[in-house]
Every structure is written in C-alpha cells, then in structure tokens.
Amino acid sequence: MHVIVVGAGIIGLTTAWYLRRLVAGVTVIDPAPARGASHAAAGMLAPAAEVVWGQTSLYPLLRTAAEMHPEFAAEVAGAADAELGLTDTGTLVCAGDRADLQALRELRDAQTGAGFSTELITGTRARELEPSLSPSVAGAVRIPEDQSIDPRRVTSALLSVFASELISQHVSGLVREGGATVGVELADGRRMSADQVVLAAGSAANTIAGAPQLPVREVWGDVLRLRAPAERTPLLRGTVRGLVNGRSVYVVARPDGQLVLGASSREDGRSGTDAGAVHRLLSDGQRLVPGILDCEITEITTRARPGSPDDLPLVGRIDDGCVVSTGYFRHGILLAPLGGRVGAEIAIGRRPDWLPPGALDSVSPQRFETPADLPVLSTT
Ligand SMILES: Cc1cc2nc3c(=O)[nH]c(=O)nc-3n(C[C@H](O)[C@H](O)[C@H](O)COP(=O)(O)OP(=O)(O)OC[C@H]3O[C@@H](n4cnc5c(N)ncnc54)[C@H](O)[C@@H]3O)c2cc1C
C-alpha cells in the first residue's frame, strides 16, 4: 500500500511515522515542511493544565496521548539519533493576585472533576519550587506529572527520518475518480496516484481543491522565544503557567535554557505579529516571573492553530481513498502520537480499538454535518 501524506507538520510527520511502522509506503508532500503551527508551538504536554470547563470528550484523548509520549519520543530520538528535549519537570499554574487565585481554585475543581490529580499550594511553597516567581504570586496549582518537548526538534528528527520520502511541493487538489480520492495534483501540474491520501495540512486543509469543506478555524497565536543572561540560567526549572487579571500566560523552560513565552489567541485573520499581544505577554509574563524582563528576545513567531468548532480534532475517513487529520487546535503537539497513529490506522483500514470508548466518534469529521452535507462513511 502506498499512502500520500499532505502536510509535514507534526501531524503529517507523525502519521507518516506510524504508517511506516504499519508497513505502508509513504510519500510526504509539503512546500514548507514544519513551518506551520508546529514551528510556533511551545511544546507543553500538559493534559491537566489544559482542562477547560465542558470539554469532557477531550480529556481522555489528552491523557492517552500524554501516556504515549515517552515511548514515541524515545523511538523517534533513536531513529534520528537526536535529542528531543523531553522533560517531566511538571507545571505550576500560578495566580497573579488574589482575584486570580479564586479563578484558579475553580479551574482546579474542573481538573479534579476531570480525574486529574493536582495540588493547590501557597505562593510561598510555589517560590520554594521556582525561586524566580514574583513575591506577588498568590498561590498555585502544582501538576508534577506534566511533560514538555521541543516541537522543532521532534519535527526536525522526523524530517530526517523521511528525507528521501519528502517532496517539497504545494498540493493544489485531490484527484478523484468515481467519488473516491485516487491521488493528488501538485502545483506544477504533476499528478501522483496513491492507494490512500491523508490530508494533514493543518489550517490550510480547506484550500485543497476537491477536499470537502471542513469546519476548520484559524486561531492565531503570537509567541516569544527568550534567553536569560548566563548568570540567571536556568531562570525556571519547569513550566510556569498562570492567570494574570484573568488572562492566561505561560513560560516553558527548555533544557537548553531557552524560554518560550506565550501565547496570544485571536481570530482576527491577521497573520502578522500583533504588537498589543506581544506587549501583554511580556507584561503578564513579568508579573509571574519578573526576570523575564532581563532576558534577550531571540524570536517572535506568529502562526495559526488549526481549530474546530468544539476544539476537538477532525480525524477520520472522508471518502474511500482519503482520510483527514487536522483541527488539533492548541493540543497538536500533545496529541501527535495519538492523532498520527489513529490517522495511519484508519488509512490502512484498521480500526483503532485501543482508543478510549467513544473517542473515535468524538473526533469524527462528520460530527458537525448532516449526511447530505458530507458523506458519512465507515471510520475503519
Ligand atoms: C503559539 C502556539 C503555541 C502552541 N503551543 C502548543 C503546546 O504547547 N502544546 C501543544 O500540544 N500544542 C501547541 N500548539 C498547537 C500545535 O502547534 C498545533 O495543534 C499543531 O502544530 C498542528 O499541527 P499540524 O501538523 O496539524 O499543522 P501545521 O504544523 O500547521 O502543519 C501543516 C502543514 O501543512 C502544510 N500545508 C498546508 N497546505 C498545504 C498544501 N496545499 N500542500 C502541501 N502541504 C500543505 C503546511 O506547510 C504545514 O507544514 C501551539 C500552537 C501555537 C500557534
């Protein structure tokens, strides 16, 4: 079986990884490999810290994906002879002041309700764990099991594994015969046939001719990369997230000393960096970690997260020759091993029965549509 994967972001590359393990031949096509949302991502693998009220279908996916990461990362690191920056130093979700502490307590109730074990600690205890935290931090939720990874190292390792299967081209459309996808058309007019096509083009999934219109929304995010002065490195031991005047902010500490400060969230359609968002991130970040302002800004990146109406991914078959895998929103790095394996298994006709009950239906691309709008086919 030969499968074409459209898109070499974390999802397309992880799908290719699992396809190869399922003994399928793979070609990955992308004009700008790993330069989309995956290039911006902070790399938090933080299922509990990601809990938001009312997203009950998402939690089992996040939890299962987090469990898959250590083995997935070790195997990719081994295959590419690379270091992926996987850490398990945990997360502190901090309250900027006493009003934020009340919101944090409510968030912790949601985390507990979702079955995650977290600990509410005082500001003093939080500063014992992270001495760079501001004296004004009023309390924190400690999540010791949270991990993080460097998404750029993961995609670059996977790109090295698939170097000879990668075509740097734009896919302009799906080639369809008798209602089924049989290949893709490239921007230079060439056609390539395949037994299966996996559409993993992130927020650009709807720009490919012949693909059904998916309810994908672009949620833009601005994120900064910083480096602390040598005498203050490491500024942080693990990930610090927080609420400042009700706004979310995070600082992810990489093992190599880099800090990632993020992220804004806007659906204004503007692909350029938003000055106000950068100002707010620096201002809120320094409320939690004042040393941020002594750092050097090494990069500011703006990318669109591929969102869906209910914030769950869209993974499943859309015709006999095509599987879609997008809509990973703010969880694509965390969900990559799960989404990659599910997409690969569906493409080769295997049912991913290792998923938590109901999970496959919760990510079905047909869940928003009536059968007349989008063909509802078997998910295997
Ligand atoms: C600021 C920010 C911070 C984030 N932080 C985290 C985090 O801490 N943890 C987490 O889990 N997630 C995080 N995310 C979310 C995560 O980055 C995304 O969910 C994930 O990267 C989506 O991966 P993807 O492969 O679907 O999309 P992308 O990475 O966007 O990849 C899509 C690829 O498709 C290619 N493509 C598009 N059109 C075509 C075409 N016509 N032909 C061929 N190729 C095409 C593009 O060039 C691109 O390389 C963050 C996102 C942002 C923006």
The ligand as an SDF file (V2000), in Angstrom:
LIG
                    3D

 53 58  0  0  0  0  0  0  0  0999 V2000
    1.6750   29.8620   19.5660 C   0  0  0  0  0  0  0  0  0  0  0  0
    1.2940   28.4150   19.6170 C   0  0  0  0  0  0  0  0  0  0  0  0
    1.6450   27.6600   20.7150 C   0  0  0  0  0  0  0  0  0  0  0  0
    1.2810   26.3080   20.7750 C   0  0  0  0  0  0  0  0  0  0  0  0
    1.6570   25.5750   21.8650 N   0  0  0  0  0  0  0  0  0  0  0  0
    1.3090   24.2590   21.9300 C   0  0  0  0  0  0  0  0  0  0  0  0
    1.7150   23.4740   23.0380 C   0  0  0  0  0  0  0  0  0  0  0  0
    2.4030   23.9480   23.9380 O   0  0  0  0  0  0  0  0  0  0  0  0
    1.3110   22.1610   23.0920 N   0  0  0  0  0  0  0  0  0  0  0  0
    0.5440   21.6020   22.1090 C   0  0  0  0  0  0  0  0  0  0  0  0
    0.1970   20.4160   22.2260 O   0  0  0  0  0  0  0  0  0  0  0  0
    0.1640   22.3280   21.0340 N   0  0  0  0  0  0  0  0  0  0  0  0
    0.5250   23.6420   20.9250 C   0  0  0  0  0  0  0  0  0  0  0  0
    0.1260   24.3850   19.8550 N   0  0  0  0  0  0  0  0  0  0  0  0
   -0.7480   23.7830   18.8520 C   0  0  0  0  0  0  0  0  0  0  0  0
    0.0460   22.9960   17.8330 C   0  0  0  0  0  0  0  0  0  0  0  0
    1.1160   23.7870   17.3850 O   0  0  0  0  0  0  0  0  0  0  0  0
   -0.8390   22.6030   16.6560 C   0  0  0  0  0  0  0  0  0  0  0  0
   -2.0200   21.9710   17.0990 O   0  0  0  0  0  0  0  0  0  0  0  0
   -0.0900   21.6340   15.7410 C   0  0  0  0  0  0  0  0  0  0  0  0
    1.1680   22.1760   15.4050 O   0  0  0  0  0  0  0  0  0  0  0  0
   -0.8950   21.3510   14.4780 C   0  0  0  0  0  0  0  0  0  0  0  0
   -0.0800   20.5330   13.6690 O   0  0  0  0  0  0  0  0  0  0  0  0
   -0.4610   20.2780   12.1550 P   0  0  0  0  0  0  0  0  0  0  0  0
    0.5670   19.3660   11.6120 O   0  0  0  0  0  0  0  0  0  0  0  0
   -1.9030   19.8820   12.0540 O   0  0  0  0  0  0  0  0  0  0  0  0
   -0.3870   21.7200   11.4700 O   0  0  0  0  0  0  0  0  0  0  0  0
    0.8860   22.5410   10.9560 P   0  0  0  0  0  0  0  0  0  0  0  0
    2.0200   22.4440   11.8770 O   0  0  0  0  0  0  0  0  0  0  0  0
    0.3690   23.9060   10.6330 O   0  0  0  0  0  0  0  0  0  0  0  0
    1.3070   21.7760    9.6330 O   0  0  0  0  0  0  0  0  0  0  0  0
    0.5250   21.8070    8.4650 C   0  0  0  0  0  0  0  0  0  0  0  0
    1.4860   21.6480    7.2970 C   0  0  0  0  0  0  0  0  0  0  0  0
    0.7100   21.5380    6.1140 O   0  0  0  0  0  0  0  0  0  0  0  0
    1.4050   22.1910    5.0840 C   0  0  0  0  0  0  0  0  0  0  0  0
    0.4680   22.5300    4.0120 N   0  0  0  0  0  0  0  0  0  0  0  0
   -0.5310   23.4400    4.0400 C   0  0  0  0  0  0  0  0  0  0  0  0
   -1.1450   23.4540    2.8350 N   0  0  0  0  0  0  0  0  0  0  0  0
   -0.5370   22.5500    2.0490 C   0  0  0  0  0  0  0  0  0  0  0  0
   -0.7150   22.1180    0.7140 C   0  0  0  0  0  0  0  0  0  0  0  0
   -1.6830   22.6300   -0.0640 N   0  0  0  0  0  0  0  0  0  0  0  0
    0.1140   21.1640    0.2260 N   0  0  0  0  0  0  0  0  0  0  0  0
    1.0670   20.5980    0.9970 C   0  0  0  0  0  0  0  0  0  0  0  0
    1.2850   20.9680    2.2890 N   0  0  0  0  0  0  0  0  0  0  0  0
    0.4940   21.9400    2.7980 C   0  0  0  0  0  0  0  0  0  0  0  0
    1.9950   23.4280    5.7560 C   0  0  0  0  0  0  0  0  0  0  0  0
    3.1070   23.9230    5.0040 O   0  0  0  0  0  0  0  0  0  0  0  0
    2.3870   22.8720    7.1100 C   0  0  0  0  0  0  0  0  0  0  0  0
    3.7520   22.4700    7.1470 O   0  0  0  0  0  0  0  0  0  0  0  0
    0.5220   25.7260   19.7270 C   0  0  0  0  0  0  0  0  0  0  0  0
    0.2070   26.4880   18.6080 C   0  0  0  0  0  0  0  0  0  0  0  0
    0.5930   27.8190   18.5470 C   0  0  0  0  0  0  0  0  0  0  0  0
    0.2570   28.6210   17.3060 C   0  0  0  0  0  0  0  0  0  0  0  0
  1  2  1  0
  2  3  1  0
  2 52  2  0
  3  4  2  0
  4  5  1  0
  4 50  1  0
  5  6  2  0
  6  7  1  0
  6 13  1  0
  7  8  2  0
  7  9  1  0
  9 10  1  0
 10 11  2  0
 10 12  1  0
 12 13  2  0
 13 14  1  0
 14 15  1  0
 14 50  1  0
 15 16  1  0
 16 17  1  0
 16 18  1  0
 18 19  1  0
 18 20  1  0
 20 21  1  0
 20 22  1  0
 22 23  1  0
 23 24  1  0
 24 25  2  0
 24 26  1  0
 24 27  1  0
 27 28  1  0
 28 29  2  0
 28 30  1  0
 28 31  1  0
 31 32  1  0
 32 33  1  0
 33 34  1  0
 33 48  1  0
 34 35  1  0
 35 36  1  0
 35 46  1  0
 36 37  1  0
 36 45  1  0
 37 38  2  0
 38 39  1  0
 39 40  1  0
 39 45  2  0
 40 41  1  0
 40 42  2  0
 42 43  1  0
 43 44  2  0
 44 45  1  0
 46 47  1  0
 46 48  1  0
 48 49  1  0
 50 51  2  0
 51 52  1  0
 52 53  1  0
M  END
$$$$
